[in-house]
């Protein structure tokens, strides 16, 4: 999938959040890292068509994504979303969280939606939890349900915004293992993450975003072994200092 950002700028009121961001690459699995407040989540939401840029253009496979309502309805059918707060409907069971979007958005039958949901829950070790409500699930289980819901729509791209930041280490491992399995099967992903090991070992390319712009981007091996800019070197020294 070819992703191109052309001079993307974003203001919220008068606050500059992204400043003339340019990027073009064929992506399969892309990690976006950087300090808080650098614009990572905003860039992800623009790529997902959730918010429009103030200026600039977004292209997927050389087709410009326009931000009118009708165009976005079609575009969103191709995109899966998973966010830091899992976004599950608390008054629906895990199964209903997966089946209802399938029935309402994709207009498939309840029987077919249940079949899809059950297959995903069986695959990801959630089958016994399918009739539980989100409050009855662990954090890792909730995020796995969120990912199952996203991929149930058969998207061409899934966007994840810090999906493990609120999780304990054992639940983080559950979610990252699930994501790596999906990536190996060819699902294209863009993930904003603070998990440097996942960015290095499970993503083909890494982007470093700081001070509202992309400072550096390269394949994951070169990115961590041979950082080119002082900003990235300083950031990696800081985040990796206490890693075992």
C-alpha positions as CSV (number, residue, x, y, z in Angstrom):
1,X,0.0,0.0,0.0
2,X,1.4,3.4,-1.0
3,X,0.9,6.1,1.6
4,X,1.6,9.7,0.7
5,X,1.2,12.8,2.9
6,X,1.7,16.0,1.0
7,X,2.4,19.1,3.2
8,X,0.0,18.1,5.9
9,X,-0.5,20.9,8.5
10,X,-3.0,20.8,11.3
11,X,-4.2,23.5,13.7
12,X,-6.6,23.0,16.6
13,X,-7.9,26.5,17.2
14,X,-4.6,28.5,16.9
15,X,-2.4,25.7,18.2
16,X,-0.1,24.1,15.6
17,X,-0.1,20.3,15.9
18,X,1.4,19.2,12.6
19,X,3.7,21.4,10.5
20,X,4.1,20.7,6.8
21,X,4.4,16.9,7.2
22,X,5.6,15.1,4.0
23,X,6.0,11.4,3.6
24,X,5.7,8.8,0.9
25,X,6.4,5.0,1.1
26,X,5.1,1.6,0.3
27,X,4.0,0.4,3.7
28,X,3.2,-3.0,5.1
29,X,3.8,-2.4,8.8
30,X,4.7,1.1,10.0
31,X,5.5,2.2,13.6
32,X,5.2,5.8,14.6
33,X,7.2,6.8,17.6
34,X,8.2,10.0,19.4
35,X,7.7,12.1,22.5
36,X,4.3,13.1,23.8
37,X,2.8,16.1,22.1
38,X,4.7,15.6,18.9
39,X,1.6,15.0,16.8
40,X,1.5,11.2,16.4
41,X,-2.1,10.6,17.2
42,X,-3.2,13.6,15.1
43,X,-1.3,12.2,12.1
44,X,-2.9,8.8,12.6
45,X,-6.4,10.3,12.8
46,X,-5.8,12.2,9.6
47,X,-4.6,9.1,7.8
48,X,-7.7,7.3,9.1
49,X,-10.0,10.1,7.8
50,X,-11.2,10.9,11.3
51,X,-10.2,14.5,11.2
52,X,-9.3,16.7,8.1
53,X,-6.0,18.5,7.8
54,X,-6.0,22.2,7.9
55,X,-3.8,22.2,4.8
56,X,-2.3,19.5,2.6
57,X,-3.4,16.3,1.0
58,X,-3.5,12.6,1.8
59,X,-3.2,9.8,-0.9
60,X,-3.6,6.1,-0.5
61,X,-2.4,4.1,-3.5
62,X,-2.2,7.3,-5.5
63,X,-5.8,8.2,-4.9
64,X,-6.5,11.4,-3.0
65,X,-8.7,10.9,0.1
66,X,-11.2,13.7,0.3
67,X,-12.9,14.6,3.5
68,X,-16.5,15.0,2.4
69,X,-19.0,12.8,4.2
70,X,-19.9,10.6,1.3
71,X,-16.2,9.8,0.4
72,X,-15.3,9.2,4.0
73,X,-18.1,6.6,4.4
74,X,-16.5,4.5,1.7
75,X,-13.0,5.1,2.9
76,X,-13.8,4.1,6.5
77,X,-15.0,0.7,5.3
78,X,-11.4,0.0,4.3
79,X,-9.9,1.1,7.6
80,X,-9.9,-0.6,11.0
81,X,-9.3,1.4,14.2
82,X,-7.9,0.4,17.6
83,X,-7.3,3.1,20.2
84,X,-5.6,3.4,23.6
85,X,-9.0,3.4,25.3
86,X,-10.4,0.3,23.6
87,X,-13.7,2.0,22.6
88,X,-15.9,-1.0,23.3
89,X,-19.6,-0.4,24.0
90,X,-19.9,-1.1,27.7
91,X,-23.6,-2.2,27.5
92,X,-22.9,-4.8,24.7
93,X,-21.3,-8.1,25.2
94,X,-17.9,-8.9,23.6
95,X,-19.7,-10.8,20.8
96,X,-22.2,-7.9,20.2
97,X,-19.3,-5.5,20.0
98,X,-18.1,-7.4,17.0
99,X,-21.4,-8.5,15.4
100,X,-23.4,-5.2,15.5
101,X,-20.9,-3.2,13.4
102,X,-20.9,-6.0,10.8
103,X,-24.7,-6.0,10.6
104,X,-25.1,-2.3,10.6
105,X,-22.2,-1.2,8.4
106,X,-21.7,-4.2,6.1
107,X,-25.4,-5.2,6.1
108,X,-24.7,-8.9,6.6
109,X,-27.1,-11.2,8.4
110,X,-26.9,-11.9,12.1
111,X,-26.1,-15.5,11.4
112,X,-23.1,-14.6,9.3
113,X,-21.9,-11.9,11.8
114,X,-22.1,-14.5,14.6
115,X,-20.1,-16.9,12.5
116,X,-17.4,-14.3,11.9
117,X,-17.3,-13.3,15.5
118,X,-17.1,-16.8,16.9
119,X,-14.3,-17.7,14.4
120,X,-12.3,-14.7,15.5
121,X,-12.9,-15.3,19.2
122,X,-11.9,-19.0,18.8
123,X,-8.7,-18.0,17.0
124,X,-7.6,-15.4,19.5
125,X,-8.5,-17.3,22.7
126,X,-11.6,-15.3,23.5
127,X,-14.4,-17.8,22.8
128,X,-15.2,-18.4,26.5
129,X,-15.4,-14.7,27.0
130,X,-17.7,-13.9,24.1
131,X,-20.9,-13.4,26.2
132,X,-19.1,-11.2,28.8
133,X,-19.4,-7.5,29.0
134,X,-16.2,-5.3,28.8
135,X,-16.2,-4.7,32.5
136,X,-15.9,-8.4,33.1
137,X,-12.8,-8.7,30.8
138,X,-9.1,-8.0,31.6
139,X,-7.4,-5.1,29.8
140,X,-5.7,-7.4,27.4
141,X,-8.9,-9.2,26.6
142,X,-10.7,-5.9,25.9
143,X,-8.0,-4.8,23.5
144,X,-8.0,-8.2,21.7
145,X,-11.8,-7.8,21.3
146,X,-11.2,-4.3,19.9
147,X,-8.7,-5.8,17.4
148,X,-11.1,-8.6,16.5
149,X,-13.8,-6.0,15.9
150,X,-11.5,-4.0,13.7
151,X,-10.4,-6.9,11.5
152,X,-13.9,-8.5,11.3
153,X,-14.6,-5.8,8.7
154,X,-11.8,-7.1,6.5
155,X,-10.0,-3.7,6.3
156,X,-7.1,-3.2,3.9
157,X,-5.4,-1.2,6.7
158,X,-5.6,-1.1,10.5
159,X,-4.6,1.9,12.6
160,X,-3.6,1.5,16.2
161,X,-3.0,4.4,18.6
162,X,-1.0,3.2,21.6
163,X,-3.1,0.1,22.0
164,X,-1.0,-1.2,24.9
165,X,-0.1,1.9,26.9
166,X,-2.7,1.3,29.6
167,X,-1.9,-2.4,30.0
168,X,0.2,-4.4,32.4
169,X,3.2,-6.2,30.9
170,X,1.5,-9.6,30.6
171,X,-1.5,-8.1,28.8
172,X,0.8,-6.0,26.6
173,X,2.5,-9.3,25.4
174,X,-0.9,-10.8,24.6
175,X,-1.9,-7.9,22.4
176,X,1.5,-7.5,20.6
177,X,1.6,-11.3,19.9
178,X,-1.8,-11.0,18.3
179,X,-0.7,-8.1,16.2
180,X,2.5,-9.8,15.0
181,X,0.5,-12.8,13.9
182,X,-1.9,-10.6,11.9
183,X,1.1,-8.8,10.3
184,X,2.6,-12.1,9.3
185,X,-0.6,-12.9,7.5
186,X,-0.3,-9.7,5.4
187,X,-2.6,-7.3,7.3
188,X,-1.2,-3.8,6.8
189,X,-0.7,-1.8,10.0
190,X,0.2,1.6,11.2
191,X,0.8,1.7,15.0
192,X,1.6,4.6,17.2
193,X,3.5,2.9,20.0
194,X,6.0,3.4,22.9
195,X,7.0,-0.3,22.7
196,X,10.4,0.0,21.0
197,X,10.9,-3.8,20.8
198,X,7.7,-4.2,18.8
199,X,8.6,-1.3,16.5
200,X,12.0,-2.8,15.9
201,X,11.1,-6.4,15.5
202,X,7.6,-6.5,14.1
203,X,7.4,-3.4,11.9
204,X,9.2,-2.9,8.5
205,X,9.5,0.8,8.8
206,X,9.6,3.4,11.7
207,X,8.8,7.1,11.6
208,X,10.1,9.5,14.3
209,X,7.7,12.4,14.9
210,X,8.8,15.3,17.1
211,X,8.0,19.0,17.3
212,X,5.0,18.6,14.9
213,X,7.0,17.1,12.0
214,X,8.7,13.9,10.8
215,X,12.3,14.1,11.8
216,X,13.5,10.7,10.5
217,X,12.0,7.7,8.8
218,X,13.7,4.5,7.6
219,X,13.5,0.7,7.7
220,X,13.4,-0.6,11.3
221,X,16.8,-2.1,11.3
222,X,18.6,1.0,10.1
223,X,16.4,3.2,12.3
224,X,17.5,1.7,15.6
225,X,21.1,0.8,14.6
226,X,22.1,3.9,12.6
227,X,20.0,6.9,13.7
228,X,21.0,9.9,11.5
229,X,19.6,12.9,13.4
230,X,20.6,14.2,16.8
231,X,16.9,14.4,17.8
232,X,16.4,10.7,17.2
233,X,19.7,9.7,18.8
234,X,18.7,11.6,21.9
235,X,15.2,10.1,22.0
236,X,16.5,6.6,21.7
237,X,19.2,7.1,24.3
238,X,16.5,8.3,26.7
239,X,13.9,5.6,26.1
240,X,16.3,2.7,25.9
241,X,18.5,3.8,28.9
242,X,16.8,1.5,31.4
243,X,16.0,-1.3,29.0
244,X,17.4,-4.7,30.1
